[in-house]
Amino acid sequence: MLTGEIRNKVDKIWTDMWAGGITNPLTVIEQLTYLMFIRSLDEKELEIETMEALSGETLPNIFPQDEEGQSMRWSKFKTKDPREIYDIVGTKVFPFIKSMNGENASAFSRYMQDALFLIPTPQILQKVITGLDELYEHDIKNLDMQGDLYEYMLSKLSTAGQNGQFRTPRHIREMMVRLLAPTPTDRICDPACGTAGFLVSSAEYIREEYESEMTGEQWEHFAGEMFTGFDTDRTMLRLSAMNLMLHSITHPKIEYVDSVSKQNNISSAFEIILANPPFTGTIDAESIHDNLKTVTNTKKTELLFVALFLRMLRKGGRCACIVPDGVLFGATKAHKALRKELVENHKLQAVISMPGGVFKPYAGVSTAVLVFTKTGAGGTDKVWYYDMKADGYSLDDKRSPIEANDIPDILARFHDLEGEVDRKPTDQSFFVDKAAIVANDYDLSINRYKEIVYEKVEYDPPQVILDRLDKLNLEIASKMEELRGLIDG
């Protein structure tokens, strides 16, 4: 975990960039990402040189071996005069990382072609380089901390994107990963990946649970094809590739794809899908893939994405995704068709209703987590509901930590569903039979099935209340007399 001191150092770097005129948080993170990448290349080059010295073999280098090539290394330019640093980074290093190919290509460098170097002055660049260097030299001790550092930076993205996409809080992602419990052999996808938070949380879970027993083959799978993410925002793709790199995933499949369009033909490919698809977007009807329209004929992205998850999962594959409440009770044909598909043709396991403040300060929209398994042959006999009232944070714009937190209870109960059988609709979690869902036109909203117990409150008779008020009035009158006496005296 990051200490307060590290957070303060990141905030200081942030303030320096803000003071220099870079006020868009996304631009700040993007520019810091480039510099972190430039530094990481030098770190890798140092590792290569150490290996060469130990083995006596000549290994392929990242930087050209001539004087100009070596001058582009972080360790060589960081102590120079600010104007010289600015010139080297702007005219040499930046064009170099934009054109990296072949052996040195990474998911990150693939999305560098349209990147822009926007740090405005040599002084600001020097401050940022010094700040980052101090963080790495003195505070960032391991890969986990690098990931935490980046996560802290990403947490400053407090505005939703144009298409209604926004960052899913880390604790919600971790809950969803733990609901599905991925294994080292799974292929995991987020078709609306943003900054790759779900993929990173999955990677952290797998390392935490399986690190000591993973085979070489599984580690190779982990570094590459285990993780797939799609997005239509190149800035997000750069951030997500960097985020994954900082978590030892060097060659993920991170691609520019409009997931619900005709350009995405992937089907039956993944064991796990974790996603928080965009809520407010609608897309051009012509570009929507036909096989999604057969499930739910709509232009609403939140419906199309759920249909897409079903298509992209293998049989037996599982999904945990966030949907706005409207998906659960919407009355259009498209809404009903999608819910019927989930309930009749696959296995809908759980609907976890989340409170409206979970996505503040981005939005106050009420949402739920759907957990389902692709079967193609039904399997829903009853659906488990949970009414999450607290997630460990206040439900206002500040989202301050609080004690109340239902997430541990959700995980414990979900992984012991046999113990839930006798719970009633008046409890916080309970089962609903498929027959009841069908009878309610496939309405999946928790309010349709939850029963609220009203406590009977006994009030005193009116005469007793009036006597009490008379007594209070007399007390107030006597105190007023006392006050007047003090003032007059």
Phi, psi and omega in degrees: 000150179279137177280166177301325181296317179295317179301319179298322180292320177296317179299325180294315177301316181301314181297320179299318180289322178299314180296333179277001175103000177267097188256349178277118183305325180296319179293320178302310182297319181300313181294320177295324178300316179301316182292322177297322179294316179301317179294320182295329177296320179293321177300315180296320180297321177297321177297317179299316180297322178295316178299319178298316181296322182284321186267339184077001179268155174266122182252156179295130181266161178275313183264146173305147186275355178283176185300317181295318179299317181290332181292345181276357183279138182310312184295338182271326185261346191296336183261003183285176177298140184310319182292325179290319177301314183299318180294314182296313183292315184288322187257343182242302188293315184296312175300326181296312182288336177289335184253011181297132181215183172062229186303325187267005183291142173225171177303325181292311184294338178295334182256020182270346187308319184257019179284148179238139176270112191243008179290123196284329186223157177302323183295317180293318179301316180297317179300317182292317179298315179297316180298314180295319182297319179295319178301311184290320184289321190250336190243322185271104189266337185207178182301319182300320181291326175299317179296318179296322178300314182293320178299320179296319178297315181295332181293346179278355176283087188258022175232145179283151177286173183301326185267014177085013179270140175210164187290134177275128180305144187303317184292331177287318177301314182296323176299314182295321177298316182290334174296320183270335179048069180296158180242168184294348180261353183288156167252127190243135183226144167233106184283001175221066202281340181053243181265015176069027181303317181294323180292319178296314180297324177294317180298317180296319180297314182296318178296320181294320186272329192235358189311314187289341185246005183285141179277167177302321179296319180292324177294323177296317177299318181297318183288341186231266195282357177298327189245126179232135177218140177238147172203164180251013180239114186295328177299314179299322180296321177295315181296319182291320179297320178295316180303316180291320178302321180289351177246030175068016178257095192274332183229057177288163175267092180248113190228152175279100182217134169276100194303322185267008182267178181291345181284349178251107181254009185296132173214151177050049186243341190235146175275331185226132169234128176233128186200155170230082188290160180299141186265323193260355186283149165233150183237166181300123185303327182295329186272348182292137180295135185300323184287348172278323180296331180291335178274314182213105186278092187205169172251002183282122186296325184294333177277316181299322182294321179295320176298321179296318181301318179299319181292319187281342178282148169284163174299131184089351178288153186237151182226140166234120182222155179263133177229149173291152184306330181304329178297328185283330184231359181310141189263359182288164178301319182296317178300311183294320181298319181294315181295321178297319178303313181297316187281319186273322188256353180220189181246100175278118186263318188212148170234112180253109183279126182253150180290157186299336186273000185303324183259014174290149005274007180294309187201155180258018185295140175278138186223170175218156173259125174261135175238122180213161179242135177281123177238326185074000184218030179077205181124352177280113173250327173209152184244134180272129179248144173222132180260090180288123180256335182214144181238019179093000180223151177296151186264024175257186183296336183283328180051053179281147179299138175226170183283322185296124183204114181275350189300313178302322180293319179302311183295316181298316182288321181297324181273009174217059186293338178299328180284355183264351191303321186268006181284152187257160178296353175273348179278172181286333174228147184193162176265147171237127179294148179303322182302321180292323179293316178298317180297334179263028176060037178061026174292127183251004184288141184298328183295338179290332188244338182287137177253133180258130179266121178266125178282136179279124180255126179268122178258153176293156176298152183307322183297321180294317180297318180295319178300320180296319179295319177302315181299317179297317180298320178296319179297316180299316182298318182291323178294322178297319178299317179301314181298316179300318179300319179294318181294313182295324181290000000 
